[in-house]
Amino acid sequence: MLELVKDTDIKAKATFINDKEKEVCKILSQIKKDSQADWLYHPQTPFSSFINTAPDNKELFFKYGYWYVDFLIARQTEKNGYFIFEPKCVIEYYGTGHYGDEKNDFTRKSVERRDKIKRLFLEKLGIPILVIKNADNKTLASGCKAFNLSLIHISEPTRQE
């Protein structure tokens, strides 16, 4: 592996999110600033950073652990003197290229299958998912109150009964 890295021309990407995802970042930043919320958003977050599978199910981890969510919203809290980031929701952006070439039915079906698996993972974890579709992005940019309120609510500590 060391030789492979040594012998390969590697360059850092200029950015790791696309232009539409940058728009979502701007919206999230503004909502956070306006609400003085204690949550953070993490773009392009791998499943492996917030999902644990059973130790005896390495196959599941190696198959899906490298998948990413577009944005993970996490609430920063302190526990035993350490800051932790508790996953609160996931935001997925389905832009115009999300399903690939509309003429390629195989690609569309495999992306739809992947989306269903992601939703199942998140459902099992009790982490809500917000899907922003390309046509809806203009609504968010103009200030969708329901979206803003849902993110502000994430900042409020959940009551333990």
N, C-alpha and C positions, 0 to 999 in steps of 0.2 A: 504494500500500500504506500509506503514511504517513497519508493521509487516512482510509482505512478504519479504521486503529487509533485515530486521533483521534476519529472519529465513533461509535465502538462502546463500549457500556458493558461494561467488562471487570472481572471480579472473580476473585481467587484462590480456588481450591477449598479447602475446609476440610481435605480429605485427598485423596490420589490413590490410595489403596488401600482395598479394602473390609474389612469386619470380619473375615472369615475369613483374608484375607491378613495382617491385623494379628496374628492368632493365629500364623501361620507366622513372622512377624517375631519374635515373642516367643520361639518355639522356637529359631530360629536364633541369637538373642542369647544365650539361655541356654547352648546348645551351645558357642558361641564363648567365652563366659565360663568355662565349666567346663573346656574343653580348652586355654585360652589360645592359641588358634589365630591364625595370621597371615593369615587370609582375611577378606574383608569381603563382605557381601551388599548388592546394589544392587537395590532394587525398581523395577519398571516401567522396565526398561532397553531403549532402542530398539536394534534390530539394527545401525543405522548406527554405534553407539558401539563395537561390538566385531567387526564383520564388514566386511572389505574385499572388494569385487568387482573384477574386472579393469577397468582404466581404460576399455577399449573396450566395457564392458557396462553403460552408464549406465541402460539400460532396466530391468535387473534391480535395480539400486540404487534407482531411483525407485519401482519397484513394491513392493519389500519392505523398503527401508531404514527406513521409518517404523513397521514392525511392532515390537511390544514383547514381551519375555519378562517373566514375572511377577517372577522373581528371577535375577540373575546373581551367581554366586559367583566371586570373583576372589581370587587370592593376591597379596598385596603383596610385591614384591621390589624390590631396588635394582639398577639397571643404569646404568653410566657416571655414577654420582653422582646419578641421578634415581630417584624412586620410580615404578614402573610397576605396573599391575594386570593380571595375566595371567588371562584367563578360564579357569576350571577346570570349572564345570558350570552348568547351568541348572535351575531349579526352576519347574515350571508347576503352578498350582493350578486344578483343574477342579471348581469349585463347582457347586451345584445349577443355576445359571443359565448355565453354560458353553455348553451347546448351545441356549440360547434356549428358546422355547416348544416342548415336545415334539410338539405338533400340527403344527408348521411344518417339514415335511421338507426344504424348500429351505434354511432357515437351518441346520438340523443338518448337512446335507451340505456346505454351504460352510464351516462351522466345522471339520468333520472334515478337509476338504481343506486348510484353513489349517494345522491341526495337523500334517498329513503333510508339508507344505512346510517348516514350522519344524523338524521332526525331521530332514528331509533336509539342510537348511542345517547344523544342528548336527552331524549325522553326518559331513558333508564336512569340517567344521572339527575333528573329533575331540573335540568337547565333549559329555560325557555329559548326558543329561536325566533328571531325576527328576520324575515326574508324581504329584502328590498328588490323589487323587480325594476328593470330599466324604466318602464313607463312611470313608475311611482317616484322615481328619484326627484323629479321637479317638485312634487308635492313636499317632499322632505326639505329640499333646499329653501322652499318658501316658508317653512316653519310649521310642520305637522305637529299640532299640540299633543295628540295622543302619543306619538313617538317620544316627544320631549318629556311628557309626564311619566312615561314608563321608565325612562332612564333616570329621572329624578328620584322615582320611587326606589330604584335599586340602591340608592345611597342610604336609605333608611334601614336601620338594623331590623332584622326579622326577630319577632318575639319567640322566645323559647318557652313552651308551656310544660 
